[in-house]
Amino acid sequence: MGDTAPTVEAFDGVKLALLSNRLDGVVKKMANTLLRTGRSGVLNMARDFSCCIVTADHQLLTATESLPI
């Protein structure tokens, strides 16, 4: 059992675009769920909330259109 480093697959343009669009879709679904289930006027009318995905080292990966807090 030797120590082997995990291989990192390089992304080409198509894979990167697919992943980016998928993550954008996930964040938009998060925002849509907040809008549909929120009972506060601040959430529904002003859209005063944020939805985003961050990496393990706290870097912003993707965010939706809303008021960032």
C-alpha positions in Angstrom: 0.0 0.0 0.0 2.0 2.9 -1.3 1.0 6.5 -0.8 -0.5 7.7 -4.0 -1.6 11.3 -4.5 -5.1 11.7 -6.0 -5.1 12.7 -9.6 -6.7 15.9 -10.5 -8.6 15.9 -13.8 -8.2 19.0 -15.9 -11.4 20.6 -17.1 -11.9 21.5 -20.7 -14.1 24.4 -21.8 -17.2 22.2 -22.2 -17.0 20.5 -18.8 -16.3 23.9 -17.1 -19.3 25.5 -18.7 -21.6 22.5 -17.8 -20.4 22.6 -14.2 -20.8 26.4 -14.0 -24.3 26.3 -15.3 -25.3 23.4 -13.0 -24.0 25.3 -10.0 -25.8 28.4 -11.1 -29.0 26.4 -11.4 -28.6 25.0 -7.9 -28.2 28.5 -6.4 -31.2 29.8 -8.4 -33.3 26.9 -7.0 -32.1 27.8 -3.5 -33.3 31.4 -4.0 -36.6 30.3 -5.6 -37.3 28.1 -2.5 -36.6 31.0 -0.2 -39.0 33.2 -2.2 -41.8 30.6 -2.3 -41.6 29.6 1.3 -40.6 33.0 2.9 -43.5 34.6 4.8 -41.7 37.9 5.4 -42.1 40.9 3.2 -38.4 41.5 3.5 -37.8 38.2 1.7 -40.6 38.3 -0.8 -40.8 42.0 -1.9 -37.2 43.3 -1.3 -35.4 40.1 -1.9 -33.2 40.9 1.0 -31.3 37.6 1.2 -28.3 35.9 -0.3 -27.8 32.4 -1.7 -24.3 31.2 -2.6 -22.0 28.2 -2.7 -18.5 28.5 -1.1 -15.5 26.2 -1.4 -13.9 24.3 1.5 -11.4 27.1 1.9 -14.2 29.8 2.1 -13.9 31.1 -1.5 -17.1 32.2 -3.3 -17.9 29.6 -6.0 -21.2 31.0 -7.3 -24.0 33.3 -6.1 -27.4 34.3 -7.2 -28.8 37.8 -8.0 -30.0 39.1 -4.6 -28.9 41.7 -2.0 -25.6 40.4 -0.6 -25.4 40.7 3.1 
